[in-house]
Amino acid sequence: MQAWTTFDLATIKPEEGAPAPDRLIEGDPQFRTWNVEEADGGIYAGVWEATPGTWRIVYEEWEYFHILSGHSIVTEEGGKPVHLRAGDRMVLRPGFKGTWQVFETTRKDYVIRL
C-alpha cells in the first residue's frame, strides 16, 4: 500500500446529498462529496461541492478547507459574514454554529477531524 494519495476525482463516485430539511433556510442546495481519504482517528479528506442556497450549520468536528471555486458566505451566529472565494481558506472548530450561503456553486477541498 502506498503511503500517499492524490485527489483524483475521476476515480471516485461522488456521494450526493442536501441539507437536512430542518436546517434549510432558502433554495434547493445540492451537495456532491468525493471522499478521498478516511484515516484512523476519525480523519477525512476530500472535495465537497454545493449549489446555491442557504442552510444552518453546526460543527461538532474540526475542519480545515480551501475554496477551489465559487462564492459562499459563512456567518457565525452573532458574527459578521465571511465571503469565501477561490483561494480562501478557513478553519471551523467544534461548537461553530451559523449559516452557509452559496451564491455561486462552491467547491472546496477539506480535511476533517472528528
C-alpha positions in Angstrom: 0.0 0.0 0.0 1.2 3.5 -0.9 1.9 6.0 1.9 0.3 8.8 -0.2 -2.7 9.5 -2.3 -3.8 12.1 -4.9 -7.2 13.8 -5.2 -8.1 12.1 -8.5 -11.8 12.7 -8.6 -12.2 10.9 -11.9 -11.7 7.6 -10.0 -14.2 8.3 -7.2 -18.0 8.3 -7.4 -19.3 11.3 -5.5 -21.9 10.9 -2.8 -24.9 13.1 -3.3 -26.8 14.9 -0.6 -28.5 18.1 0.6 -29.0 19.9 3.9 -31.4 18.3 6.4 -34.9 19.8 5.8 -34.9 21.3 9.3 -31.7 23.2 8.5 -32.7 24.5 5.1 -33.3 28.3 5.0 -33.5 29.1 1.3 -33.3 27.5 -2.1 -32.6 23.8 -3.0 -28.9 23.3 -2.5 -27.5 20.0 -3.6 -24.1 18.5 -2.4 -21.6 16.3 -4.0 -18.8 14.9 -1.9 -15.7 13.0 -3.2 -14.3 11.2 -0.1 -10.6 10.7 -1.0 -9.2 9.5 2.4 -10.5 8.1 5.6 -7.8 7.5 8.2 -7.6 6.1 11.7 -8.6 8.6 14.4 -11.6 10.0 12.5 -9.7 11.9 9.9 -11.3 12.5 6.5 -10.1 14.4 3.4 -11.8 15.0 0.0 -13.7 17.5 -2.1 -17.1 18.9 -1.5 -19.4 20.9 -3.8 -22.7 22.7 -3.2 -25.1 24.5 -5.4 -26.8 27.8 -4.4 -28.9 28.0 -1.3 -28.7 28.8 2.4 -28.8 26.4 5.5 -27.8 26.3 9.1 -24.6 24.6 10.1 -23.5 23.2 13.4 -19.9 21.8 13.7 -19.1 19.1 16.2 -15.9 18.3 14.2 -12.8 20.3 13.3 -12.4 21.2 9.7 -9.8 23.0 7.5 -10.9 23.8 4.0 -9.6 25.6 0.9 -12.1 27.1 -1.6 -11.4 25.9 -5.1 -14.2 27.8 -7.0 -17.4 29.7 -6.4 -18.7 32.2 -3.9 -20.1 31.4 -0.5 -20.7 33.3 2.8 -20.2 31.7 6.1 -21.7 33.6 9.1 -21.2 32.6 12.7 -24.3 33.2 15.0 -23.9 36.8 16.2 -20.8 37.3 13.9 -20.0 39.1 10.7 -20.4 37.4 7.3 -17.2 36.0 5.8 -17.1 35.9 2.0 -15.3 32.9 0.6 -13.9 32.7 -3.0 -11.3 30.7 -4.8 -8.1 30.7 -2.8 -9.6 31.4 0.6 -9.0 29.1 3.5 -10.8 28.7 6.8 -10.8 26.5 9.9 -14.2 25.8 11.6 -13.9 24.5 15.1 -16.2 22.3 17.2 -19.0 24.3 18.5 -19.3 26.6 15.5 -22.9 27.5 14.7 -24.2 29.7 11.9 -25.2 29.7 8.3 -23.6 28.7 5.0 -24.9 30.6 2.0 -23.9 29.6 -1.5 -24.3 32.4 -4.2 -22.3 30.6 -6.9 -21.7 26.8 -6.9 -18.8 26.4 -4.5 -16.2 23.6 -4.4 -13.7 23.1 -1.6 -11.2 20.6 -0.6 -11.2 19.7 3.1 -9.6 17.8 6.0 -11.9 16.9 8.9 -11.0 15.5 12.3 -13.9 14.2 14.4 
